[in-house]
Amino acid sequence: MPTPALSVPPSPSLLDETLRVVARRYRVPAHVSASAATLQASPATALVLAIEQARAAVARGDAPAPAIRDAFIDALARMIREALRDESADPVFQAMLLRHRTAVIREYASLAAHAERDRRLIHATVNAIAHPAKQQRARSEPQRDALARLHACASSEAWSALDDAVRQFIDTPEIADPLPLQRGLAQLLENPALQRLRRLDALACDERVRHYQSLWDRQGPRPGSSLALARGLSAKQRGAAVEALASRALDTLARHLNDAERAFASYRVVNSMRVPASIPASHERAKTEWDVVLLRQAKTPDQSAAWDVCLLVEAKASADSATTDFPRLLRGLELLAHAGHDTVYPFRTQQGTVYLNGASLRALRTDDASLARTVLYCSDAGAEAAPRVLSAASRMQLLSALASLQFAGALVDGREPAAIDLEPVWHQLLASPRWRPVLNQYATLRQVRELMVHAQDLQAAVAIAAGNG
């Protein structure tokens, strides 16, 4: 195994110049600002302004002024009304409201949330009893037919038919032998997962549930559907194309760096760099695969010296997907920073295994200045003329708060609730850890957009920096 190298600090000129001159077309203003007319027309913008003012006050150790609270409550009330209005109705919010107000829909949603796990459990249980290989070993033709029927019902996810088939099997003792088969059938029949799936199928026929599901379907294809799979494949292909563009730009940068620092260091680019399990920290919900990485190896007498991380680049099809990814990226950096200082770690990449210095990984930080030197999001998406300042996740969390749903329910019932009824959402925003991402959402958006560049702009910046050098 390679031994740690005595790394010479990299020359800052070319790499730093590239990061300095690259255009940041996705950047948003450091501070939210909007005219009175814009705030009046857009409850989302007014909400972001109020939330950002509240965040700034909390950061200073101050309590937000009552005027900020009032602006937040007013904007939230307007956003709820807008989400219910016929011409701009939000189907997802309407579905959440139906679930809040209808017991049958709440039961359906609860069962649906665990349905995939229940399906896997029943499929495994049926296979243990009636897998085709077990059918071949059946004691009689009737038993083989009964086992085949069980397997067919499970494969087609006909849960009521499966329940009926199990009962009929058990009620025919001459074919339900030997004893282990009888026990397996009884356990399948009594399995709560099968009963939950049967209940889910029954509820799916209810008109209220059908309406609820139709509202959800309007936001996009259901997970696992052919359309959802096609969209996922398209997004994956586009991400791969962006990654290829980013790799090309970094390959060019690496060549220029090799020319400039030939006597001191070597540079290379790797793709799909996967974090080894040997780094002593939790990998849960952390980024464990990095799309494109620029590495540096100091010139030493040891030809097998390990590499240092210079730049981590993540390819994204859209600016919104980068914002969604950002918490995982931060956790991924924190994971890498748990590396042992004097340890060399093997990372698998598309180009083979590379060995990285633990000291280089431990030096990674998540403050703004460190991120600006070591991380880029890269995309080929066009910059929006008017970026969405309130994220979809924050908007949904605001709308799905209990007080928001109660406020909306009153409106649907023809009553006129008072805006102050939404004050509990304000208190949650300021006090609850679960609401911290909403409180910080504009600051996070700004931070992500500062790190985001267009693939063509990155290529152009490399050329400019190399020319200046």
BELKA-V435567 format. One record per residue. D_LAST is the distance of its C-alpha to the last C-alpha in whole Angstrom. Layout:
BEGIN
d_last
D_LAST
D_LAST
END
This chain:
BEGIN
d_last
37
33
33
31
27
26
23
20
18
15
12
11
8
7
11
11
9
10
14
13
13
15
18
21
24
27
26
30
31
31
34
37
39
41
44
47
48
45
47
50
49
47
49
45
43
46
46
42
43
46
44
41
43
45
42
41
44
45
41
43
46
48
50
49
51
54
53
50
52
54
51
50
54
54
51
52
56
54
52
55
57
54
54
58
58
59
57
54
55
53
55
53
54
58
58
57
60
62
62
62
66
67
68
68
65
64
66
64
60
61
62
60
57
58
60
57
58
62
61
59
62
65
63
63
67
68
66
68
71
71
68
69
69
72
74
74
76
78
82
83
83
83
81
78
78
78
75
73
74
73
69
69
70
67
65
66
65
69
69
73
74
73
75
78
77
77
80
82
81
82
85
86
87
88
84
83
83
82
82
78
78
80
78
75
76
77
74
72
75
74
71
69
66
69
71
67
66
70
70
66
68
71
69
66
69
70
69
67
65
65
64
61
60
59
57
55
55
53
50
49
51
52
50
51
52
51
49
48
47
45
43
42
41
39
37
36
35
33
32
31
29
27
26
26
23
21
21
20
17
16
17
14
12
14
13
9
10
13
11
9
12
15
17
17
17
18
17
19
21
24
27
30
30
33
34
37
40
40
38
40
40
42
40
42
40
37
34
35
32
29
28
24
22
19
20
19
21
21
22
25
28
30
28
30
28
27
24
23
22
19
19
23
23
26
27
30
32
32
31
35
34
31
33
36
34
33
36
35
32
32
35
33
31
34
35
32
32
35
34
36
33
34
35
33
33
34
32
33
31
31
29
32
32
29
30
28
28
31
29
26
28
30
27
27
28
29
29
26
23
23
24
21
19
21
22
22
25
24
26
27
30
30
29
33
34
36
35
38
38
41
40
43
44
44
46
48
49
50
52
54
55
59
59
57
59
62
61
61
64
66
64
65
69
69
69
67
65
64
60
61
62
58
57
57
54
53
54
53
49
49
51
50
48
48
47
44
42
43
43
39
38
37
34
34
33
30
29
29
27
24
23
24
22
22
21
20
18
16
16
14
12
10
10
9
6
5
5
4
0
END
